[in-house]
Amino acid sequence: QVQLVESGGGLVQAGGSLRLSCAASGRTFSRYAMGWFRQAPGKERDFVAAISWIDGSTYYADSVKGRFTISRDNAKNTLYLQMNSLKPEDTAVYYCAASRPGGVVTTTRPGYDYWGQGTQVTVSS
């Protein structure tokens, strides 16, 4: 079992930056594939980015490629999402997610067993 707590959301103007953090409990964080998803009002929860626990490979949705960077610090049990050049369409609740221990990294929601409570990101035009 792992518990996830996101932080770092807020209100920012278009073109600005934010860094989201996701603090994970437990001693096996280094063996979890991790991901970020987001959900705008009235829309599905969509994939944003993911990172493998095996080799640190990263994956991004086309809409954020080149602007967002996912990273992890296993010593701190923390996942990050650096978001640059933010656009109003990035406005959403952002969730971090963890696979089962040893799970394969994936871009789909069913691949993740644990979810945080979410943090709101609002980008004004």
C-alpha positions in Angstrom: 0.0 0.0 0.0 1.2 3.5 -0.8 -0.3 6.9 -0.1 0.2 9.8 -2.4 -0.1 13.5 -1.6 0.2 16.1 -4.4 1.2 19.7 -3.8 2.3 22.7 -5.9 -0.8 23.6 -7.7 -2.1 27.1 -8.0 -3.1 30.0 -10.3 -0.6 31.1 -12.9 -0.8 33.3 -16.0 -0.4 31.8 -19.5 3.2 31.3 -20.3 4.1 30.8 -16.7 5.5 27.7 -14.9 4.6 25.5 -12.0 6.2 22.5 -10.4 4.0 19.8 -8.9 5.2 17.4 -6.3 3.8 14.1 -5.2 5.1 12.7 -1.9 4.8 8.9 -1.5 4.7 6.9 1.7 6.3 3.5 2.0 9.7 2.0 1.5 9.4 0.7 -2.0 8.8 3.9 -4.0 11.7 3.1 -6.2 9.9 0.1 -7.6 6.7 1.9 -8.6 6.0 3.1 -12.1 4.6 6.6 -11.6 2.3 8.8 -13.6 0.5 12.1 -13.8 -3.0 12.5 -15.0 -5.3 15.5 -15.2 -9.0 16.1 -15.3 -10.8 19.2 -16.5 -14.4 20.0 -15.5 -16.8 17.7 -17.4 -14.0 15.7 -19.0 -12.3 12.4 -18.6 -9.2 12.0 -16.5 -6.4 12.0 -19.1 -2.8 10.8 -19.2 -0.1 13.5 -18.9 3.2 11.9 -18.2 4.7 8.7 -16.8 8.1 7.4 -15.7 9.5 3.9 -15.4 11.0 2.6 -12.2 13.3 0.3 -14.2 15.4 2.7 -16.3 13.7 6.1 -15.8 12.2 6.1 -19.2 9.6 8.9 -19.6 6.4 9.2 -21.6 4.3 12.2 -22.4 0.9 13.1 -23.9 1.4 14.9 -27.2 -0.3 18.0 -25.8 2.4 18.5 -23.2 5.5 17.2 -25.0 8.3 19.7 -24.9 6.6 21.8 -22.2 6.3 19.4 -19.2 9.0 17.2 -17.6 8.4 14.3 -15.2 11.1 13.2 -12.8 11.5 11.3 -9.6 13.8 11.4 -6.6 13.7 7.9 -5.1 15.8 9.1 -2.1 13.0 11.5 -1.2 10.1 9.3 -2.3 8.9 12.1 -4.4 7.6 12.5 -8.0 7.7 15.8 -9.8 6.0 17.5 -12.8 7.7 20.6 -14.1 5.2 22.5 -16.2 6.5 25.3 -18.4 4.8 27.5 -21.1 1.5 26.8 -19.5 -1.7 27.4 -21.5 -5.3 27.9 -20.4 -6.1 24.5 -21.7 -3.8 23.0 -19.1 -6.3 24.0 -16.4 -7.3 20.9 -14.5 -7.0 18.9 -11.3 -3.7 17.0 -11.6 -3.4 13.6 -10.0 -0.3 11.5 -9.4 -0.6 7.7 -9.6 1.5 4.7 -8.7 1.5 1.2 -10.2 1.7 -1.9 -8.1 5.2 -2.6 -6.9 7.3 -3.8 -9.9 4.6 -2.7 -12.3 5.2 -1.8 -16.0 4.9 1.8 -16.8 1.8 2.6 -18.8 -0.1 5.6 -20.2 -3.5 4.2 -19.2 -5.5 4.6 -16.0 -6.1 0.9 -15.3 -2.3 0.4 -15.0 -2.2 2.4 -11.8 -3.4 1.1 -8.5 -2.9 4.1 -6.2 -4.0 7.7 -6.6 -3.5 11.0 -4.8 -6.3 13.4 -4.0 -5.3 15.9 -6.7 -4.1 19.4 -6.9 -5.8 22.2 -8.8 -3.9 24.0 -11.6 -5.5 27.1 -13.1 -4.0 29.0 -16.0 -5.4 32.4 -16.8 -5.3 33.9 -20.2 
